[in-house]
Amino acid sequence: MKSKPSKSARKRDYLALQSLGERLIELTPEQLESMALDERLVDAVSAARSMRSHGALRRQKQLIGKLMRDKDPEPISAALHAFGQQDRVEKQTFREAEAWRDRIATGGREQLSAYFKRLGHRNEDLANDVSALLSAPHEQARREAKRRIFRRIHRDLSQKVQT
């Protein structure tokens, strides 16, 4: 004879589902749509995003947890993990682009050559921006050149990650 789970076990399971559902609130609408969730759950998550009252938000999260009981949590959990992984990669790419920009700004053409070697090809637009940075007559022109350099490096590194 199989005994039913204790009340404490059921409550732990319910709270785990509610916590998983709460993580859905943090997703962008595009990410939420890509998960192909039940319309009622999507509506509940969307409503929770606009709530500012603590009590109302708490009750909405409980509703999301209740709606999650009918769902298989594995695909939702896997999708949330994938979105988290994507965010980590984007943040790492951003940090790497900042580091290369700073190295190139201080090291000049030597660091630019190291960047091209790491990238595997030469980017003439970036080389022109570095020349503009090195010959910038004033601080405003240097800042603008550094911004352009960052954007080009970030785009290069993002494309390299996607391939």
Secondary structure as UniProt FT lines:
FT   HELIX           7..25
FT   HELIX           29..34
FT   HELIX           39..50
FT   HELIX           54..68
FT   TURN            69..70
FT   HELIX           73..107
FT   HELIX           109..119
FT   HELIX           124..134
FT   HELIX           139..162
//
